[in-house]
Amino acid sequence: QVQPVESGGGLVQAGGSLRLSCAASGRTFSGYAMGWFRQAPGKEREFVAAISWSGSDSSYADSVKGRFTIFRVNAKSTVFLQMNSLKPEDTAVYYCAAERLPYSGSYFTSPNEYGYWGQGTQVTVSS
């Protein structure tokens, strides 16, 4: 199993950028698909982005497509979420999730499919 740990959150003005990191300790990172989710106060946790364990395939929520980029460096057991052109509606706690998959090009977009979660990192975008 792996244990994801997020970092990189903070306060940023609208239009700014942040890069979130998720370091996964434990067993072989390269066999795990990774996902980013977020949860705003009073709302359900929602999908943001996911990436296959090979890094060859990824998916994004429509609300972040073209602004956010997910990528991973397996040699460092780390997945990143580059967030550009941030909007106040991006304000939320961002969570990193991991799940082992046998296929290199697969990933999940539902939070229910991930078994390993980080503690979350707060992102606040001011208008």
N, CA, C and O atoms as a GROMACS GRO file, in nm:
protein
  508
    1GLN      N    1   0.084  -0.118   0.000
    1GLN     CA    2   0.000   0.000   0.000
    1GLN      C    3   0.088   0.124   0.000
    1GLN      O    4   0.207   0.118   0.029
    2VAL      N    5   0.024   0.238  -0.034
    2VAL     CA    6   0.095   0.365  -0.036
    2VAL      C    7   0.022   0.463   0.055
    2VAL      O    8  -0.097   0.448   0.082
    3GLN      N    9   0.094   0.563   0.100
    3GLN     CA   10   0.037   0.669   0.181
    3GLN      C   11   0.065   0.802   0.114
    3GLN      O   12   0.178   0.849   0.115
    4PRO      N   13  -0.037   0.865   0.054
    4PRO     CA   14  -0.017   0.994  -0.012
    4PRO      C   15  -0.009   1.107   0.090
    4PRO      O   16  -0.081   1.107   0.190
    5VAL      N   17   0.077   1.204   0.064
    5VAL     CA   18   0.090   1.324   0.147
    5VAL      C   19   0.096   1.445   0.055
    5VAL      O   20   0.189   1.460  -0.025
    6GLU      N   21  -0.005   1.533   0.067
    6GLU     CA   22  -0.013   1.651  -0.019
    6GLU      C   23   0.063   1.769   0.041
    6GLU      O   24   0.083   1.778   0.162
    7SER      N   25   0.105   1.858  -0.048
    7SER     CA   26   0.165   1.985  -0.006
    7SER      C   27   0.150   2.085  -0.120
    7SER      O   28   0.119   2.048  -0.233
    8GLY      N   29   0.173   2.212  -0.088
    8GLY     CA   30   0.173   2.314  -0.192
    8GLY      C   31   0.052   2.404  -0.194
    8GLY      O   32   0.046   2.496  -0.275
    9GLY      N   33  -0.046   2.378  -0.107
    9GLY     CA   34  -0.163   2.464  -0.105
    9GLY      C   35  -0.129   2.601  -0.047
    9GLY      O   36  -0.020   2.623   0.004
   10GLY      N   37  -0.225   2.693  -0.057
   10GLY     CA   38  -0.204   2.825  -0.003
   10GLY      C   39  -0.307   2.923  -0.052
   10GLY      O   40  -0.410   2.886  -0.108
   11LEU      N   41  -0.278   3.051  -0.031
   11LEU     CA   42  -0.366   3.160  -0.072
   11LEU      C   43  -0.307   3.226  -0.197
   11LEU      O   44  -0.188   3.259  -0.201
   12VAL      N   45  -0.391   3.245  -0.297
   12VAL     CA   46  -0.346   3.305  -0.422
   12VAL      C   47  -0.457   3.393  -0.478
   12VAL      O   48  -0.575   3.367  -0.455
   13GLN      N   49  -0.419   3.495  -0.550
   13GLN     CA   50  -0.519   3.581  -0.612
   13GLN      C   51  -0.574   3.517  -0.739
   13GLN      O   52  -0.507   3.435  -0.802
   14ALA      N   53  -0.693   3.555  -0.775
   14ALA     CA   54  -0.753   3.506  -0.899
   14ALA      C   55  -0.661   3.536  -1.017
   14ALA      O   56  -0.606   3.646  -1.029
   15GLY      N   57  -0.646   3.437  -1.104
   15GLY     CA   58  -0.556   3.449  -1.217
   15GLY      C   59  -0.417   3.395  -1.190
   15GLY      O   60  -0.337   3.380  -1.282
   16GLY      N   61  -0.388   3.367  -1.065
   16GLY     CA   62  -0.257   3.318  -1.026
   16GLY      C   63  -0.244   3.167  -1.045
   16GLY      O   64  -0.332   3.101  -1.099
   17SER      N   65  -0.130   3.115  -1.001
   17SER     CA   66  -0.097   2.974  -1.018
   17SER      C   67  -0.048   2.912  -0.888
   17SER      O   68   0.007   2.980  -0.801
   18LEU      N   69  -0.070   2.784  -0.876
   18LEU     CA   70  -0.016   2.703  -0.766
   18LEU      C   71   0.019   2.567  -0.822
   18LEU      O   72  -0.042   2.520  -0.918
   19ARG      N   73   0.117   2.503  -0.761
   19ARG     CA   74   0.149   2.365  -0.794
   19ARG      C   75   0.137   2.281  -0.668
   19ARG      O   76   0.208   2.302  -0.570
   20LEU      N   77   0.047   2.185  -0.672
   20LEU     CA   78   0.031   2.090  -0.563
   20LEU      C   79   0.119   1.968  -0.588
   20LEU      O   80   0.136   1.925  -0.702
   21SER      N   81   0.172   1.915  -0.480
   21SER     CA   82   0.252   1.793  -0.488
   21SER      C   83   0.189   1.686  -0.400
   21SER      O   84   0.125   1.716  -0.299
   22CYS      N   85   0.206   1.563  -0.441
   22CYS     CA   86   0.159   1.450  -0.362
   22CYS      C   87   0.269   1.344  -0.364
   22CYS      O   88   0.294   1.279  -0.465
   23ALA      N   89   0.334   1.329  -0.250
   23ALA     CA   90   0.439   1.229  -0.236
   23ALA      C   91   0.380   1.104  -0.175
   23ALA      O   92   0.311   1.110  -0.073
   24ALA      N   93   0.405   0.991  -0.237
   24ALA     CA   94   0.348   0.865  -0.191
   24ALA      C   95   0.456   0.775  -0.134
   24ALA      O   96   0.544   0.729  -0.207
   25SER      N   97   0.448   0.749  -0.006
   25SER     CA   98   0.544   0.659   0.057
   25SER      C   99   0.487   0.517   0.056
   25SER      O  100   0.367   0.498   0.034
   26GLY      N  101   0.570   0.420   0.078
   26GLY     CA  102   0.524   0.283   0.084
   26GLY      C  103   0.573   0.200  -0.032
   26GLY      O  104   0.689   0.212  -0.074
   27ARG      N  105   0.486   0.118  -0.084
   27ARG     CA  106   0.526   0.025  -0.189
   27ARG      C  107   0.542   0.093  -0.324
   27ARG      O  108   0.532   0.215  -0.335
   28THR      N  109   0.566   0.015  -0.426
   28THR     CA  110   0.600   0.065  -0.557
   28THR      C  111   0.496   0.162  -0.609
   28THR      O  112   0.381   0.124  -0.631
   29PHE      N  113   0.536   0.285  -0.626
   29PHE     CA  114   0.446   0.392  -0.670
   29PHE      C  115   0.402   0.373  -0.813
   29PHE      O  116   0.290   0.410  -0.847
   30SER      N  117   0.484   0.319  -0.896
   30SER     CA  118   0.455   0.315  -1.039
   30SER      C  119   0.338   0.226  -1.074
   30SER      O  120   0.288   0.234  -1.186
   31GLY      N  121   0.293   0.141  -0.985
   31GLY     CA  122   0.179   0.055  -1.014
   31GLY      C  123   0.045   0.115  -0.975
   31GLY      O  124  -0.058   0.049  -0.983
   32TYR      N  125   0.046   0.240  -0.932
   32TYR     CA  126  -0.074   0.304  -0.880
   32TYR      C  127  -0.122   0.417  -0.970
   32TYR      O  128  -0.046   0.506  -1.007
   33ALA      N  129  -0.251   0.411  -1.004
   33ALA     CA  130  -0.313   0.528  -1.066
   33ALA      C  131  -0.334   0.632  -0.957
   33ALA      O  132  -0.356   0.598  -0.841
   34MET      N  133  -0.327   0.759  -0.994
   34MET     CA  134  -0.339   0.868  -0.898
   34MET      C  135  -0.447   0.965  -0.940
   34MET      O  136  -0.470   0.987  -1.059
   35GLY      N  137  -0.514   1.022  -0.841
   35GLY     CA  138  -0.619   1.118  -0.871
   35GLY      C  139  -0.613   1.236  -0.776
   35GLY      O  140  -0.565   1.226  -0.663
   36TRP      N  141  -0.663   1.349  -0.824
   36TRP     CA  142  -0.682   1.468  -0.742
   36TRP      C  143  -0.832   1.496  -0.732
   36TRP      O  144  -0.903   1.493  -0.833
   37PHE      N  145  -0.876   1.522  -0.613
   37PHE     CA  146  -1.016   1.556  -0.587
   37PHE      C  147  -1.017   1.682  -0.501
   37PHE      O  148  -0.915   1.719  -0.441
   38ARG      N  149  -1.132   1.748  -0.494
   38ARG     CA  150  -1.144   1.865  -0.409
   38ARG      C  151  -1.281   1.869  -0.344
   38ARG      O  152  -1.378   1.813  -0.394
   39GLN      N  153  -1.284   1.937  -0.230
   39GLN     CA  154  -1.410   1.949  -0.157
   39GLN      C  155  -1.420   2.089  -0.099
   39GLN      O  156  -1.337   2.130  -0.016
   40ALA      N  157  -1.521   2.161  -0.142
   40ALA     CA  158  -1.549   2.294  -0.090
   40ALA      C  159  -1.648   2.282   0.025
   40ALA      O  160  -1.721   2.183   0.033
   41PRO      N  161  -1.652   2.381   0.114
   41PRO     CA  162  -1.745   2.374   0.227
   41PRO      C  163  -1.889   2.355   0.182
   41PRO      O  164  -1.938   2.427   0.095
   42GLY      N  165  -1.955   2.258   0.242
   42GLY     CA  166  -2.094   2.232   0.211
   42GLY      C  167  -2.118   2.157   0.082
   42GLY      O  168  -2.232   2.136   0.042
   43LYS      N  169  -2.010   2.114   0.016
   43LYS     CA  170  -2.026   2.043  -0.110
   43LYS      C  171  -1.962   1.905  -0.101
   43LYS      O  172  -1.882   1.877  -0.013
   44GLU      N  173  -2.001   1.820  -0.194
   44GLU     CA  174  -1.943   1.687  -0.199
   44GLU      C  175  -1.805   1.691  -0.262
   44GLU      O  176  -1.770   1.783  -0.336
   45ARG      N  177  -1.728   1.588  -0.231
   45ARG     CA  178  -1.597   1.576  -0.292
   45ARG      C  179  -1.613   1.554  -0.443
   45ARG      O  180  -1.694   1.471  -0.485
   46GLU      N  181  -1.536   1.627  -0.523
   46GLU     CA  182  -1.551   1.615  -0.667
   46GLU      C  183  -1.418   1.584  -0.734
   46GLU      O  184  -1.310   1.619  -0.685
   47PHE      N  185  -1.429   1.519  -0.846
   47PHE     CA  186  -1.312   1.483  -0.927
   47PHE      C  187  -1.250   1.606  -0.990
   47PHE      O  188  -1.320   1.696  -1.037
   48VAL      N  189  -1.116   1.609  -0.990
   48VAL     CA  190  -1.043   1.717  -1.055
   48VAL      C  191  -0.961   1.662  -1.172
   48VAL      O  192  -0.974   1.708  -1.285
   49ALA      N  193  -0.876   1.564  -1.143
   49ALA     CA  194  -0.789   1.508  -1.248
   49ALA      C  195  -0.739   1.372  -1.204
   49ALA      O  196  -0.734   1.342  -1.084
   50ALA      N  197  -0.702   1.289  -1.301
   50ALA     CA  198  -0.647   1.156  -1.272
   50ALA      C  199  -0.543   1.122  -1.377
   50ALA      O  200  -0.544   1.174  -1.488
   51ILE      N  201  -0.452   1.033  -1.338
   51ILE     CA  202  -0.345   0.993  -1.429
   51ILE      C  203  -0.314   0.845  -1.409
   51ILE      O  204  -0.315   0.795  -1.296
   52SER      N  205  -0.287   0.776  -1.518
   52SER     CA  206  -0.252   0.635  -1.510
   52SER      C  207  -0.113   0.618  -1.450
   52SER      O  208  -0.037   0.714  -1.439
   53TRP      N  209  -0.081   0.495  -1.410
   53TRP     CA  210   0.047   0.479  -1.342
   53TRP      C  211   0.164   0.495  -1.437
   53TRP      O  212   0.275   0.525  -1.393
   54SER      N  213   0.141   0.477  -1.565
   54SER     CA  214   0.250   0.500  -1.661
   54SER      C  215   0.265   0.648  -1.695
   54SER      O  216   0.368   0.689  -1.748
   55GLY      N  217   0.162   0.726  -1.665
   55GLY     CA  218   0.163   0.867  -1.701
   55GLY      C  219   0.117   0.895  -1.842
   55GLY      O  220   0.114   1.010  -1.885
   56SER      N  221   0.082   0.791  -1.916
   56SER     CA  222   0.047   0.808  -2.057
   56SER      C  223  -0.096   0.855  -2.078
   56SER      O  224  -0.128   0.908  -2.185
   57ASP      N  225  -0.181   0.837  -1.980
   57ASP     CA  226  -0.322   0.873  -1.992
   57ASP      C  227  -0.366   0.956  -1.873
   57ASP      O  228  -0.322   0.934  -1.760
   58SER      N  229  -0.453   1.053  -1.901
   58SER     CA  230  -0.502   1.139  -1.795
   58SER      C  231  -0.642   1.188  -1.830
   58SER      O  232  -0.687   1.178  -1.944
   59SER      N  233  -0.708   1.241  -1.729
   59SER     CA  234  -0.845   1.290  -1.747
   59SER      C  235  -0.864   1.410  -1.656
   59SER      O  236  -0.802   1.421  -1.550
   60TYR      N  237  -0.952   1.502  -1.700
   60TYR     CA  238  -0.978   1.623  -1.624
   60TYR      C  239  -1.127   1.651  -1.616
   60TYR      O  240  -1.203   1.618  -1.706
   61ALA      N  241  -1.167   1.712  -1.506
   61ALA     CA  242  -1.303   1.764  -1.496
   61ALA      C  243  -1.317   1.880  -1.595
   61ALA      O  244  -1.221   1.952  -1.621
   62ASP      N  245  -1.436   1.896  -1.648
   62ASP     CA  246  -1.459   2.004  -1.745
   62ASP      C  247  -1.426   2.141  -1.686
   62ASP      O  248  -1.381   2.231  -1.756
   63SER      N  249  -1.449   2.156  -1.557
   63SER     CA  250  -1.430   2.286  -1.492
   63SER      C  251  -1.284   2.327  -1.485
   63SER      O  252  -1.255   2.446  -1.466
   64VAL      N  253  -1.191   2.233  -1.500
   64VAL     CA  254  -1.048   2.267  -1.488
   64VAL      C  255  -0.971   2.241  -1.618
   64VAL      O  256  -0.853   2.274  -1.629
   65LYS      N  257  -1.039   2.183  -1.715
   65LYS     CA  258  -0.971   2.147  -1.840
   65LYS      C  259  -0.913   2.273  -1.906
   65LYS      O  260  -0.981   2.375  -1.919
   66GLY      N  261  -0.789   2.262  -1.946
   66GLY     CA  262  -0.720   2.375  -2.008
   66GLY      C  263  -0.650   2.466  -1.909
   66GLY      O  264  -0.570   2.551  -1.949
   67ARG      N  265  -0.680   2.451  -1.781
   67ARG     CA  266  -0.617   2.533  -1.677
   67ARG      C  267  -0.526   2.450  -1.585
   67ARG      O  268  -0.422   2.499  -1.540
   68PHE      N  269  -0.564   2.327  -1.559
   68PHE     CA  270  -0.489   2.240  -1.469
   68PHE      C  271  -0.418   2.131  -1.550
   68PHE      O  272  -0.467   2.087  -1.654
   69THR      N  273  -0.303   2.089  -1.500
   69THR     CA  274  -0.229   1.980  -1.561
   69THR      C  275  -0.181   1.884  -1.453
   69THR      O  276  -0.120   1.925  -1.354
   70ILE      N  277  -0.210   1.756  -1.472
   70ILE     CA  278  -0.162   1.653  -1.380
   70ILE      C  279  -0.045   1.581  -1.447
   70ILE      O  280  -0.050   1.547  -1.565
   71PHE      N  281   0.060   1.558  -1.369
   71PHE     CA  282   0.172   1.480  -1.420
   71PHE      C  283   0.241   1.413  -1.303
   71PHE      O  284   0.220   1.450  -1.187
   72ARG      N  285   0.324   1.314  -1.334
   72ARG     CA  286   0.388   1.237  -1.227
   72ARG      C  287   0.533   1.210  -1.262
   72ARG      O  288   0.572   1.204  -1.379
   73VAL      N  289   0.612   1.193  -1.157
   73VAL     CA  290   0.752   1.154  -1.170
   73VAL      C  291   0.768   1.027  -1.086
   73VAL      O  292   0.788   1.035  -0.965
   74ASN      N  293   0.760   0.913  -1.150
   74ASN     CA  294   0.760   0.787  -1.076
   74ASN      C  295   0.890   0.765  -1.001
   74ASN      O  296   0.890   0.704  -0.894
   75ALA      N  297   1.001   0.814  -1.055
   75ALA     CA  298   1.129   0.797  -0.987
   75ALA      C  299   1.131   0.869  -0.852
   75ALA      O  300   1.210   0.834  -0.764
   76LYS      N  301   1.044   0.968  -0.836
   76LYS     CA  302   1.034   1.043  -0.710
   76LYS      C  303   0.906   1.012  -0.635
   76LYS      O  304   0.876   1.075  -0.534
   77SER      N  305   0.830   0.913  -0.685
   77SER     CA  306   0.704   0.873  -0.619
   77SER      C  307   0.615   0.994  -0.591
   77SER      O  308   0.557   1.006  -0.483
   78THR      N  309   0.605   1.082  -0.688
   78THR     CA  310   0.532   1.207  -0.668
   78THR      C  311   0.443   1.236  -0.788
   78THR      O  312   0.482   1.217  -0.903
   79VAL      N  313   0.323   1.283  -0.759
   79VAL     CA  314   0.233   1.332  -0.862
   79VAL      C  315   0.206   1.479  -0.834
   79VAL      O  316   0.201   1.522  -0.719
   80PHE      N  317   0.190   1.556  -0.940
   80PHE     CA  318   0.175   1.701  -0.928
   80PHE      C  319   0.044   1.745  -0.992
   80PHE      O  320  -0.009   1.680  -1.082
   81LEU      N  321  -0.006   1.857  -0.945
   81LEU     CA  322  -0.120   1.923  -1.009
   81LEU      C  323  -0.082   2.069  -1.028
   81LEU      O  324  -0.079   2.147  -0.932
   82GLN      N  325  -0.053   2.105  -1.152
   82GLN     CA  326  -0.022   2.243  -1.185
   82GLN      C  327  -0.152   2.316  -1.213
   82GLN      O  328  -0.226   2.278  -1.304
   83MET      N  329  -0.179   2.420  -1.136
   83MET     CA  330  -0.305   2.492  -1.147
   83MET      C  331  -0.276   2.635  -1.192
   83MET      O  332  -0.212   2.712  -1.121
   84ASN      N  333  -0.325   2.669  -1.309
   84ASN     CA  334  -0.308   2.804  -1.365
   84ASN      C  335  -0.443   2.872  -1.380
   84ASN      O  336  -0.548   2.808  -1.377
   85SER      N  337  -0.439   3.002  -1.396
   85SER     CA  338  -0.562   3.081  -1.416
   85SER      C  339  -0.665   3.048  -1.311
   85SER      O  340  -0.782   3.023  -1.342
   86LEU      N  341  -0.623   3.048  -1.188
   86LEU     CA  342  -0.712   3.008  -1.079
   86LEU      C  343  -0.828   3.105  -1.062
   86LEU      O  344  -0.815   3.225  -1.084
   87LYS      N  345  -0.941   3.048  -1.022
   87LYS     CA  346  -1.064   3.124  -1.002
   87LYS      C  347  -1.109   3.107  -0.857
   87LYS      O  348  -1.074   3.009  -0.792
   88PRO      N  349  -1.187   3.201  -0.807
   88PRO     CA  350  -1.238   3.186  -0.669
   88PRO      C  351  -1.314   3.055  -0.649
   88PRO      O  352  -1.312   2.999  -0.539
   89GLU      N  353  -1.380   3.006  -0.751
   89GLU     CA  354  -1.455   2.880  -0.738
   89GLU      C  355  -1.364   2.758  -0.730
   89GLU      O  356  -1.413   2.647  -0.708
   90ASP      N  357  -1.234   2.776  -0.748
   90ASP     CA  358  -1.141   2.666  -0.727
   90ASP      C  359  -1.106   2.648  -0.579
   90ASP      O  360  -1.039   2.552  -0.541
   91THR      N  361  -1.151   2.739  -0.496
   91THR     CA  362  -1.124   2.730  -0.352
   91THR      C  363  -1.183   2.603  -0.294
   91THR      O  364  -1.302   2.577  -0.308
   92ALA      N  365  -1.098   2.525  -0.229
   92ALA     CA  366  -1.140   2.397  -0.172
   92ALA      C  367  -1.021   2.332  -0.102
   92ALA      O  368  -0.908   2.379  -0.111
   93VAL      N  369  -1.049   2.225  -0.032
   93VAL     CA  370  -0.943   2.135   0.016
   93VAL      C  371  -0.918   2.035  -0.096
   93VAL      O  372  -1.010   1.970  -0.145
   94TYR      N  373  -0.793   2.023  -0.135
   94TYR     CA  374  -0.755   1.932  -0.242
   94TYR      C  375  -0.694   1.806  -0.185
   94TYR      O  376  -0.604   1.811  -0.100
   95TYR      N  377  -0.744   1.693  -0.232
   95TYR     CA  378  -0.699   1.564  -0.184
   95TYR      C  379  -0.633   1.484  -0.297
   95TYR      O  380  -0.675   1.487  -0.412
   96CYS      N  381  -0.529   1.413  -0.258
   96CYS     CA  382  -0.462   1.321  -0.349
   96CYS      C  383  -0.505   1.179  -0.312
   96CYS      O  384  -0.516   1.146  -0.194
   97ALA      N  385  -0.528   1.096  -0.414
   97ALA     CA  386  -0.572   0.960  -0.390
   97ALA      C  387  -0.495   0.863  -0.480
   97ALA      O  388  -0.449   0.899  -0.588
   98ALA      N  389  -0.482   0.740  -0.432
   98ALA     CA  390  -0.406   0.638  -0.505
   98ALA      C  391  -0.482   0.507  -0.504
   98ALA      O  392  -0.551   0.473  -0.408
   99GLU      N  393  -0.467   0.432  -0.613
   99GLU     CA  394  -0.522   0.297  -0.618
   99GLU      C  395  -0.440   0.215  -0.716
   99GLU      O  396  -0.402   0.262  -0.823
  100ARG      N  397  -0.414   0.092  -0.678
  100ARG     CA  398  -0.334   0.004  -0.762
  100ARG      C  399  -0.418  -0.048  -0.878
  100ARG      O  400  -0.531  -0.093  -0.859
  101LEU      N  401  -0.362  -0.042  -0.997
  101LEU     CA  402  -0.430  -0.091  -1.116
  101LEU      C  403  -0.336  -0.178  -1.198
  101LEU      O  404  -0.216  -0.149  -1.205
  102PRO      N  405  -0.388  -0.284  -1.262
  102PRO     CA  406  -0.300  -0.372  -1.338
  102PRO      C  407  -0.267  -0.322  -1.477
  102PRO      O  408  -0.175  -0.372  -1.542
  103TYR      N  409  -0.342  -0.221  -1.524
  103TYR     CA  410  -0.322  -0.174  -1.660
  103TYR      C  411  -0.256  -0.037  -1.660
  103TYR      O  412  -0.299   0.053  -1.588
  104SER      N  413  -0.154  -0.021  -1.740
  104SER     CA  414  -0.076   0.102  -1.737
  104SER      C  415  -0.153   0.222  -1.785
  104SER      O  416  -0.119   0.335  -1.748
  105GLY      N  417  -0.256   0.203  -1.866
  105GLY     CA  418  -0.328   0.316  -1.921
  105GLY      C  419  -0.458   0.348  -1.852
  105GLY      O  420  -0.538   0.425  -1.905
  106SER      N  421  -0.481   0.291  -1.736
  106SER     CA  422  -0.608   0.307  -1.667
  106SER      C  423  -0.600   0.405  -1.552
  106SER      O  424  -0.493   0.432  -1.498
  107TYR      N  425  -0.716   0.458  -1.516
  107TYR     CA  426  -0.729   0.545  -1.399
  107TYR      C  427  -0.876   0.546  -1.359
  107TYR      O  428  -0.962   0.498  -1.433
  108PHE      N  429  -0.904   0.601  -1.243
  108PHE     CA  430  -1.041   0.616  -1.195
  108PHE      C  431  -1.076   0.763  -1.185
  108PHE      O  432  -0.990   0.847  -1.159
  109THR      N  433  -1.203   0.795  -1.205
  109THR     CA  434  -1.250   0.932  -1.184
  109THR      C  435  -1.348   0.941  -1.068
  109THR      O  436  -1.388   1.051  -1.029
  110SER      N  437  -1.388   0.828  -1.013
  110SER     CA  438  -1.479   0.830  -0.898
  110SER      C  439  -1.398   0.817  -0.770
  110SER      O  440  -1.308   0.733  -0.762
  111PRO      N  441  -1.429   0.898  -0.670
  111PRO     CA  442  -1.356   0.886  -0.543
  111PRO      C  443  -1.376   0.750  -0.476
  111PRO      O  444  -1.291   0.706  -0.399
  112ASN      N  445  -1.487   0.684  -0.506
  112ASN     CA  446  -1.517   0.556  -0.443
  112ASN      C  447  -1.420   0.446  -0.487
  112ASN      O  448  -1.410   0.342  -0.420
  113GLU      N  449  -1.350   0.467  -0.597
  113GLU     CA  450  -1.259   0.365  -0.649
  113GLU      C  451  -1.120   0.373  -0.588
  113GLU      O  452  -1.038   0.283  -0.608
  114TYR      N  453  -1.092   0.480  -0.516
  114TYR     CA  454  -0.958   0.497  -0.459
  114TYR      C  455  -0.957   0.453  -0.313
  114TYR      O  456  -1.046   0.486  -0.235
  115GLY      N  457  -0.855   0.378  -0.278
  115GLY     CA  458  -0.847   0.325  -0.143
  115GLY      C  459  -0.751   0.397  -0.051
  115GLY      O  460  -0.754   0.378   0.071
  116TYR      N  461  -0.664   0.481  -0.108
  116TYR     CA  462  -0.561   0.548  -0.029
  116TYR      C  463  -0.572   0.698  -0.051
  116TYR      O  464  -0.573   0.747  -0.165
  117TRP      N  465  -0.581   0.771   0.059
  117TRP     CA  466  -0.606   0.915   0.054
  117TRP      C  467  -0.507   0.990   0.141
  117TRP      O  468  -0.462   0.941   0.245
  118GLY      N  469  -0.473   1.111   0.096
  118GLY     CA  470  -0.395   1.201   0.179
  118GLY      C  471  -0.486   1.280   0.271
  118GLY      O  472  -0.608   1.262   0.272
  119GLN      N  473  -0.424   1.368   0.350
  119GLN     CA  474  -0.500   1.445   0.449
  119GLN      C  475  -0.559   1.572   0.391
  119GLN      O  476  -0.644   1.636   0.454
  120GLY      N  477  -0.516   1.610   0.273
  120GLY     CA  478  -0.570   1.728   0.207
  120GLY      C  479  -0.484   1.851   0.228
  120GLY      O  480  -0.412   1.863   0.327
  121THR      N  481  -0.493   1.944   0.133
  121THR     CA  482  -0.424   2.072   0.144
  121THR      C  483  -0.519   2.182   0.096
  121THR      O  484  -0.586   2.168  -0.006
  122GLN      N  485  -0.524   2.291   0.172
  122GLN     CA  486  -0.620   2.398   0.144
  122GLN      C  487  -0.569   2.489   0.032
  122GLN      O  488  -0.454   2.533   0.032
  123VAL      N  489  -0.656   2.515  -0.064
  123VAL     CA  490  -0.630   2.612  -0.169
  123VAL      C  491  -0.738   2.720  -0.160
  123VAL      O  492  -0.857   2.690  -0.166
  124THR      N  493  -0.696   2.844  -0.145
  124THR     CA  494  -0.788   2.955  -0.137
  124THR      C  495  -0.753   3.057  -0.244
  124THR      O  496  -0.640   3.105  -0.252
  125VAL      N  497  -0.852   3.089  -0.328
  125VAL     CA  498  -0.832   3.185  -0.436
  125VAL      C  499  -0.916   3.307  -0.407
  125VAL      O  500  -1.039   3.299  -0.400
  126SER      N  501  -0.851   3.420  -0.390
  126SER     CA  502  -0.921   3.544  -0.359
  126SER      C  503  -0.955   3.620  -0.487
  126SER      O  504  -0.882   3.614  -0.586
  127SER      N  505  -1.067   3.691  -0.482
  127SER     CA  506  -1.111   3.766  -0.601
  127SER      C  507  -1.055   3.906  -0.603
  127SER      O  508  -1.082   3.983  -0.696
   0.00000   0.00000   0.00000
